[in-house]
Amino acid sequence: MRIPLSGPDITEREIELVNEVLRSRWLSMGPKVKEFEEKMAAYVGRRFAVAVNSGTSGLHLLVRSLGIGEGDEVITTPFSFVASANCILYERARPVFVDIDPLTLNIDVDRIEEKITERTRAILPVHVFGQPVDMERVREIAQKHGLAVIEDACEAIGAEYRGRKAGAQGDGAVFAFYPNKQMTTGEGGVIVTDDEEIAKLCRSMRNQGRGEDGAWLCHERLGFNYRMDELSAALGIAQLERIEELLAKREKVARMYNERLREIEGVKVPYVAPEVNRMSWFVYVIRLEEGIDRDKVMEYLTAHGVGSRPYFTPIHLQPFYVEQFGYKEGDFPVTERVAKSTIALPFYNNLTEEQVDYVVKTLERALATF
């Protein structure tokens, strides 16, 4: 049996809306993007949404729209996809890392204030693997110190913490829709905010710095080609129509894994905080007990047709960050210890019970071998 790590969930409805675009005169900068934006804003409960070509682009535009620049600092987590730190570097600001909570794997909110300096301009929490950060506490810290909050909700569409949706509390938030996400637009992302000025700036900057009237060769500010195309927006509209179904399917697969893995010695299933009303399962990441050779286990899984990945490699130990900032092992011990033990197992909407059984049995054999 060959089981890939991920796979999108596409139906005839997605094909119908994409074909509708192909039959129209609009392939870019048309009505589907606007419709997708309106529906995303309504879903999250924000006033404005700005569709872009990736979550990375969305994070960059939020950093820039808040006036963060050279010499500034933004507090974030070293346990994330590298884009959540790179977006700060794009504006010549510096990411300042805070170690993570060993259970939720999110930024340790209790340690944020230790890293605030006179250069700090914002906090950028990441809802890792679809589990929301305690945003009420992040907002309290930010308000106390006069800081902005950029919510990286790229992995957390639909997640809820104490009754509030992920993406609903930062000055701005970003969702991403790569094919392995809960919903997909192929490539793409969306910025959401209640701040009209942030929304206007992001719309302009995603479109080469053009003004609100969109005049073709009139550029009011430095901008980028970060636009979402109509085909991606059409796919997003169809996926958003099905979002409850998509999230429920992933919840079902996570539950199957939890039931089968809880009793396996040496394996820790994902922890979900009691304050989380709804986990939005992006990936299913287990942790192995200390002393188990994670890489050997992954090699065994691969040899037997089971896709797997280490999630995440710490950002501060990526070669570029080591070279630029001199980070070393031991700087963020919780992140490093967790990162050495994690394995993302195959996880997608239509994973069958038979496939889950095969993954679990293969993992059991791997653990017995090593």
N, C-alpha and C positions, 0 to 999 in steps of 0.2 A: 504494500500500500504506500502511495506517495501522497503526502499531505503538506501543502505549502503553508507558509507562515500566515498569509492573509489572502483575501480575495473580495472584490466588490460585489454588491448585491444589486443587480440591474434587472428591471422588468420591462414589460412592453410599454408602460407609462413613460419611462425615461426615453425609450426609443421614439415614442410618439412625439414628445416635446422637442427632442433634438431634430427630428425630421421636419417638424414645423418650422424651426429656424432655418434649416437648409433650403426649404421651399420659399422662404421669405427673402427680402432684399437686405436684411440685416444680419451680418456675421459678427459685427463689433459695434459697441456704443449704441445699442438699440434698446427696445422695450423690455426684453427679458431680464437684463441686468437690473433695471429699475424695479421690476416686479419682484425679483429675488431679494433685493435690498429691503423693500417694504415688508416682505414676508419674514425675513430674518429679524428685522427690528421688532416686529410684532411678537415673534416667537420668544425672543429674549426679554422683551419688555423694555426696550430702549427707544429713544426718540428717533435716532438716526442710524443708518447702516450704510457702509461704503464697501462695495465689492472690489476685490483686488485679485491679482494673479497668484498669490500664495500667502500663507500665514506669515512667512518671513517678511514679505513686503508690507503687510499690515502692521507688524510690530515696528518696522523701520519708520513708517509714516507716523505712527503714534509718538515715537520718540522724538521725531523731528517737529511734529506739530506742537509739542509741549515746550519747544525752545531749548531742549537739552543739547549741549554741544561740548566743545573742547574744554577739558579741565573739570567737567562735571562728573558726578558719580551716580550710579544707579544700583541699588541693592537687588540682588537676585539669587538664584540657586545654582550650584554647580552640577546638580543632578537633573538634567534636562537634555533635550535636543539642542545642539550648539546654536541654533538660530536665536534662542532667547537671550543669549549673551552677545552674539555677533551684531544684532540689531543696535546695540548700544555703541559698539565700536564703529559702526558705519558713520556715526556723527562725532567721532573722536572723543567720546566720553568713555568712562571706564566702568566695566561691570565690577561690582564689589560682592563677593560671594559670601553667603551665610550657609552653614552646614544644615543638614536636613533632620527632620524628625525620623527616628528609626522605625516607626510603625507606619505612618502615612506615606513616608518618603517625600513629602512636601517640605518646603522651606520651614525651618524651625522658627516659628513666629516669636518665641520667647527670646531669641538671640538677635533679632533684627536691630533693636535699638543700640546694641553694642557697636554696630558698624556704621552708625549715622555720624557724619562729620559735617563741617560747614560747607563742604562741596556736594553733599548729597542732594539730589534733585527729585528722585523718584524711587519707588519700590516697584519691582516687577516680579510678582509671585506667579508661579506656574502650577496649574492644576494637573499634577503628574498622573498619567495613566487614566485620567478621567475622574480622579478624586479631588473635590474642591478643597482649597485652602480656607481657613477660617478668615473670611474677608472682613468680617466686622472688626476683628482685632487689628488686621492690617490697616483698615481705614482709620481706626482710632489712633494708631501710631503715626500714620501719615498726617492726619489733621493736627496732632500734637506738635509735629515738627515742620509743618507747612510743606509737605511733600505731595507730589502727584502719585497716582497709582495706575500702572498699566497692567491689566489682567491678561496673562497668557492663558487663554481658554482653548487653545488650539486642539487639545486632546479631550475636551470636556463638554461638547455640545449636549445640552439636556440635563447635565448633572445639577443636583440641588443640595444645598447645605443650609440647615435650619430654615427651610422653606423658600430660600432665595436661589434663583438660577445662577449657574456659573456665567460670568460675563455681564452680570447686572449691576455690579457695584464699583468698578474702577472708573477713573476719569475716562478711560476707553478700554475696550477689550477686543481681543482678536480670536476668531475661530479659523480653523484650517480644514481643508477638504481633500487632502491627498487620498489616493485609492485605498489605503489601509485604514482610513478613519471611519467613524461610525456612519457618516454620510459623506458622499464624495461629489466633487465637480470635475474630477480628473486631476486638474491642478487648480488651486484657487483658495481664497480666504475671504473673510469679511471682518471689517472693523465695525464695532457698535459703540455708541456713545450717546449721552444726553446733552452734550455740549455742542451747540450749533457751530461755533467757531472752529472747533476741532474737526467736525464733519466737513466744513467748507474747505479747510486747508488740506485735508486728506483727499477730498475729491479733486482738488486742483493738482496736488502733487502727484497723484497716481496718473494724471493725464498730461504729463510734460509741463506742468505748471500753468496750464491754461486757466483763464478766469471762468466765472460761473456761466457766462454766455457761451463758452466752448468755442469761441472764435478760433479758427484753425491755426493761424500763424501769429496769434497774440499770446505771449507767454509772460505772465505777471510775476512769476517766481521760478526758482530752480525746481524742476520736477523730474519725474521718472516715467518710464513706460511700465506701469504696474496695473494696467487695466485688466479686468476680467472680460473674456469674450462672451458672445451670446450663446454659443453652444454649451459652455461650462455653466452659465447661468440657468439655461433650460434644464440641464441635468440636475442642478441644485434645487430648482423649484420642484421637480418630481420627487427628489429624495426627501425634501423637507415635508412634502405632503405625506410621506410614509415614515416620518421620523419616529413616531411612537412604536410602529411595527419594527423598525430597525433596532431601536434601543431594547425592545422586549426580546428580540431574537438573541442579541448579544448577552443579555441578562440570563437567558435560558442556557446558553453555552457555558457561561461562567459558573452557573449553578451546577451543571453537570461535572465540570472540572472540580469544583469545590467538594462535591460529594465523594468523588473517587480519590481525591488526593489527600484529604484530611488525615487519613489513617496511615499514610505511607511515611515510614520513618525517614528522617533526613530532609523532608520537604515542608516548607512553610507556604501556605496559600496566602493570597493577597489579603491584607488587613483593610477593613473599611471602618472608618470612625463612626461612632454611634450618632454623631450629629449630621451625618450624611443621609439625607432623605432619599436621594437617588444617586447611585453610582452610575456614571456613564462609561461603560467598559470600552476603552480604546484598545488595549492589549491585555493579555492575561499573562502576568509575570509572577513566577514562583521564585522563592529564594531557597537555596540549599544550605544545610547546616555547615558550619565551619569544619574544615578538614576534608570535605568532599571536593574532588577535582572537577570544578564546573566545566572547564574546557574539554576534558576527556568525556564527560557526560554528553556535551553538545556534539562532539565528534561521533559518538555512538548513535545519537539521534539522527544525525545527517546520514550516516551509513545505512540506516534502516528506514530512510524515506521520510523522516519527520523534520520539518523545518523548525529552526530555532534561532534566536539571536540573544546576545547579551544586551540588556536594557537597563540603564544607559552606561556608556563609558563616561566617567566624569569629565566635564568640560575643562576644568582647570588642568587636567593631565593630557589634554589633546596637544599634539606637538606644537601647534602654533601658539597656544597659550603658555606653554612651558618656555618657549623661545622668547615671547614678548614680555612676559611678566615674571618669569623665574619661579613659577609654582613647582612644587615637588610633592612626592608622596608624604603623607602625614599632615598636610595643610588642612584637610577637611576629612577627618578620620571616619566619621559616620558614613558620609557619601562613599568613601573608598571601600569601606568594609561591605556596604550594601552592594556596590557595583560589582564586586568580585563574586557575588553569590547569586546574581539574578539570571534567569533564563525566561525569555518570552516564548511561550508555546504557540502552536498554530491556533489562530483565533479569528474567526469571521462568522458572519451571520448564519450561513447555511451549513456550518460544520455539523455533521451527523453524529448521533450517539455512537455508531460503530466506529467512526473516525476518532472520537474522543477516547473511546475504550482502547483503541490501538495506540494512541499517543501515550496514555497513562501506562499501559502494559510495557511499552517500549522504554519509557522512563524508568519503570521499576526494574527492568532487566539491566539497564545502564547503571543504576545505583548499586545493584547487586554485583556488577562486574568491577566497579571502581570504588 
